[in-house]
Amino acid sequence: MTYVGSTTQQAGVRLEKENIRFYGADNNLTEITVRNTGTENTKIVRIYMGNTSTNMIPVYSNEDGELLKAGSASTIIITWPNDLANAWKSENTYWFTIVPSSGQALEKIPEQAP
C-alpha cells in the first residue's frame, strides 16, 4: 500500500526544467520554462536563484502564482538587475529552485550562461 500511495503523490504535480535561456542586449533577461508532467494543475509561486547552490535568493514571488496545468509548460522571465547582480555574466553558472503552490519544488538546477 505504501508504494501505491507514493506513486499517486508523485503523479499529482511533477516539475521538470524544459529550458533556461539567458538573453537581452544588456544581459538583462533570463527566461525559465518549466513543464508539469504530473496529473494535477499547480501554480509557480516563487523562483530562487544563486551563483552557488547554497547562495539562493528570491527573484520571483507571486502568491497568486503563474498557472501551470498538468501536461503543459509555463515560462517566467526574470529581469536583471536584481538582488543577485546587475546582469548575468557570460560563462557563469547560476542555480535555480522553482517552487509550486502544491507538490515538490524543483531544486538547485544549474545552468551556465552562454
matplotlib code that plots the C-alpha trace (Angstrom):
import matplotlib.pyplot as plt

x = [0.0, 2.8, 4.2, 0.8, 0.5, 3.9, 3.1, -0.1, 1.6, 4.4, 1.8, 0.0, 2.5, 5.8, 8.0, 10.8, 13.1, 12.3, 14.6, 16.6, 17.7, 19.9, 19.5, 19.0, 21.2, 22.5, 22.5, 19.3, 16.8, 16.5, 13.7, 12.7, 10.4, 9.1, 6.9, 4.4, 4.4, 2.1, -1.7, -2.7, -2.6, -0.4, 1.0, 4.6, 4.7, 8.5, 11.8, 15.1, 18.4, 22.0, 25.6, 26.1, 23.7, 23.8, 23.5, 19.9, 17.8, 14.2, 14.0, 10.3, 7.4, 3.7, 1.4, -1.4, 1.0, 1.7, -0.7, 1.0, -1.6, -1.0, 0.9, 1.8, 4.6, 4.9, 7.5, 8.6, 11.0, 13.5, 14.8, 18.2, 19.4, 18.0, 19.3, 21.9, 23.7, 23.3, 23.4, 24.1, 27.8, 28.8, 30.0, 28.9, 26.8, 23.6, 21.4, 17.6, 14.9, 11.3, 8.6, 5.0, 1.9, 1.5, 3.8, 7.6, 9.9, 12.3, 15.6, 19.1, 19.1, 22.5, 22.6, 25.5, 25.1, 26.3]
y = [0.0, 2.5, 2.1, 2.9, 6.0, 7.2, 6.7, 8.6, 11.5, 11.8, 11.8, 14.8, 17.6, 16.8, 19.7, 19.4, 22.0, 22.5, 25.4, 28.2, 31.0, 33.9, 36.8, 40.5, 43.3, 44.2, 40.6, 41.6, 38.8, 35.1, 33.0, 29.9, 27.4, 24.6, 21.7, 19.9, 16.2, 15.3, 14.9, 17.9, 21.6, 23.9, 27.4, 28.7, 30.9, 31.5, 31.2, 31.4, 32.0, 32.0, 31.9, 28.8, 26.1, 27.4, 31.1, 31.3, 34.5, 35.1, 36.6, 35.9, 35.9, 35.8, 34.4, 34.2, 32.2, 31.5, 28.7, 25.5, 23.0, 19.2, 18.2, 21.8, 24.2, 27.8, 30.5, 33.1, 35.9, 37.1, 40.6, 42.0, 43.9, 42.0, 41.3, 38.8, 41.1, 43.9, 41.5, 37.9, 37.2, 35.0, 31.5, 31.9, 29.1, 30.1, 27.9, 27.9, 26.5, 26.6, 26.4, 25.4, 26.1, 22.3, 19.5, 19.3, 22.1, 21.6, 22.3, 23.5, 23.4, 24.5, 26.4, 28.1, 31.5, 31.5]
z = [0.0, 0.8, -2.8, -4.4, -2.2, -3.3, -6.9, -6.7, -4.9, -7.5, -10.3, -8.8, -9.6, -11.2, -12.4, -15.0, -16.4, -20.1, -20.8, -19.2, -21.7, -20.9, -23.4, -23.8, -25.3, -21.9, -20.5, -18.6, -19.2, -18.1, -19.4, -17.4, -18.9, -16.6, -17.5, -15.3, -16.3, -13.4, -13.5, -11.4, -12.0, -9.9, -9.8, -9.8, -6.8, -6.2, -8.0, -6.2, -8.0, -6.9, -8.1, -6.0, -4.9, -1.3, -2.1, -3.3, -3.1, -4.3, -7.8, -8.4, -6.0, -6.8, -4.2, -6.9, -9.0, -12.6, -13.7, -14.7, -15.9, -15.9, -19.0, -20.0, -19.7, -18.5, -19.0, -16.5, -17.3, -14.7, -15.2, -14.3, -12.3, -9.4, -5.8, -7.2, -9.7, -12.2, -15.2, -15.9, -16.8, -19.8, -18.8, -15.2, -13.7, -12.0, -9.8, -9.8, -7.5, -8.7, -6.0, -6.9, -4.8, -4.4, -5.0, -4.6, -5.6, -8.5, -6.6, -7.4, -11.2, -12.5, -15.8, -17.5, -19.2, -22.8]

ax = plt.figure().add_subplot(projection="3d")
ax.plot(x, y, z, "-o")
ax.set_aspect("equal")
plt.show()
